[in-house]
Amino acid sequence: MKISRRILLLIFTLSLVFAMLACGFGGSTTEPTQAPAQAEPTSPPPEPTAVPPEPETPTEESVDMPADAPTEETIEEPTEQPTAEPLEEPATPPPGNELYIKEVNGFVDDLGSLHIVGLVVNNTNRAVDNVEVEVQIFDSSENLLFTEVTGISLYTLASGETSPFSYWVYEDLPDADNYVATIVGQSAAEVERAALEIDGVTFIVDDGGDLHVTGNLVNNSGNPVEVSGLAAATFDENGDLYTADSHSVLTRYLDPGEDGPFRVTMTGPKGGTANINEYEIFVDAVVIEPTESFDLVFSETHYNYLDSYASFHLVGEVTNNHNEYLTVSLIGGIYDQDGNVLDAATTDVPTYSIAPGETLPYDLQYWGPLNYKSDTFSIASSYTVQWDPYWTWTSSTQYIDLSSQNDKNEVSSFLKFCTHF
């Protein structure tokens, strides 16, 4: 068969093209995509850890994040019954040797204020303290509306421990759409944990929708204990974080064998708390040396009454049998017939210090459920009053004697005296 020169020339040309492609000529000249730059942490931890690259604009991330990686959720104002936004657990455990934000939630209260709460987990092999969390709030276009740094509820976190954080945003942010929580600071620490027991716990939602977790701390160890912090968190029926806050009342020092009441009050979300049915308590307690003891004596008889606003008062007297002036802080607890703590309150004596041998009255009146849950008083059965060694000390303040004139002693008709205890 005779092949024309034109066809032979075409075959020769195609052969050259294939050869050039085989040798790498004519390949793609597109440059490889450059990886996004790493963001520098605001305050690096004492031990360097790998920091994942951050996107230029906030994007939604999984809640189990390593330190310095933001956790973002969308703010949704509840309607009839608020539910915590679903927070999916990661398919694999978080990286080892990390301090990370496990869970975060935002909600609006009845006053329209925004609360950002979360849980920080110490997954390292050492204790940390002074943990700082940066809260950033954005609108729907990812414009930054607000940023602030807050601490966690427990000052020290031992290895494996968890602490809530809670930030109340007082600024008016009508365009708030989503938020980011990032760990931006921590310090290495050493801690000797104290083993405390918690009993008599009660969970109460008051008439205004706020939540109260009350209980009793018991030191059954052989060492004095200082309670540096205590917090609580609540969860919905799915186990998702709902609210969290630090203690409102707490016995800060306990000798061996002693116990003392506590109360954590949490602002409730707008729309109700019907789907909140779980809680958890977090304690930062350490072993310390014994503190100085003072001879303080309480009156054998206390009076209790409800005032015209239905607020509860527990009134008594304390005598300073010590040989120095003392500044004194008091804690009271109210219990039901089974010994469960219904409420706790704290107060100082009317003057800054008590002289040796002097007796002063006190009025425990700033309660939680007793003042804001209508049926709490009806089940109250007993009370305790004790002085807190952490907030009681010798004082250099001294007083001179004064006398008053034209005194009157009248009882208002609005007072509702009770003899329940």
Summary of the structure (lengths in Angstrom):
residues: 421
radius of gyration: 31.0
end to end distance: 122.6
largest distance: 140.4
contacts: 1257
relative contact order: 0.12
helix: 7%
strand: 42%
